[in-house]
Amino acid sequence: MTATRARPDPAPAGGLGWPPLLAALAIMLGITAWPHALSGPSGDADHWAAMALFWAMSAGFVAGVGFRPHFILWRVGLSGPACFIGIALALLRIWTLH
């Protein structure tokens, strides 16, 4: 007789989150078409703005497809609100440099 182990319940999955998913797609297509948007006044890459925007894109894709990580820090960092916080931080960084 084999013992069966109870598997932990997965994190609750949501449906598609359209606002973060569309934001992630817009970031992906926008930066692909216009990579110079993430450059500073001197023409060098602005790594802080890029980091914030790519974090927003990652969070948008994760939250947009309805995936909910188990670990609380990943769940918070890859949520829909985190997507929009990343966009706001990137826009603030770009606006203050130009």
HUDABEL-V20080 format. One record per backbone hydrogen bond with DSSP energy under -1.0 kcal/mol. CO is the residue of the C=O (numbers start at 1). NH is the residue of the N-H. E is the energy in kcal/mol with one decimal. If there is no record, write none. Layout:
BEGIN
CO|NH|E + CO|NH|E
END
This chain:
BEGIN
17|21|-2.1 + 18|22|-2.9 + 19|23|-2.1 + 20|24|-2.4 + 21|25|-2.2 + 22|26|-2.3 + 23|27|-2.5 + 24|28|-2.6 + 25|29|-2.7 + 26|30|-2.7 + 27|31|-2.7 + 28|32|-1.6 + 29|33|-2.2 + 30|34|-2.4 + 34|37|-1.5 + 35|38|-1.6 + 36|39|-1.3 + 38|46|-2.9 + 40|43|-1.6 + 44|40|-3.3 + 45|47|-1.0 + 46|50|-2.2 + 47|51|-2.5 + 48|52|-2.2 + 49|53|-2.5 + 50|54|-2.8 + 51|55|-2.0 + 52|56|-2.1 + 53|57|-2.2 + 54|58|-2.3 + 55|59|-2.9 + 56|60|-2.4 + 57|61|-2.2 + 58|62|-2.5 + 59|63|-2.8 + 60|64|-2.2 + 61|65|-1.8 + 62|67|-1.6 + 64|17|-2.0 + 66|14|-1.5 + 71|75|-2.4 + 72|76|-2.3 + 73|77|-2.5 + 74|78|-1.7 + 76|79|-1.1 + 79|83|-1.5 + 80|84|-1.5 + 81|85|-2.1 + 82|86|-2.4 + 83|87|-1.8 + 84|88|-2.1 + 85|89|-2.6 + 86|90|-2.3 + 87|91|-2.7 + 88|92|-2.4 + 89|93|-2.3 + 90|94|-2.6 + 91|95|-2.7 + 92|96|-2.2 + 93|97|-1.4 + 94|98|-1.5
END
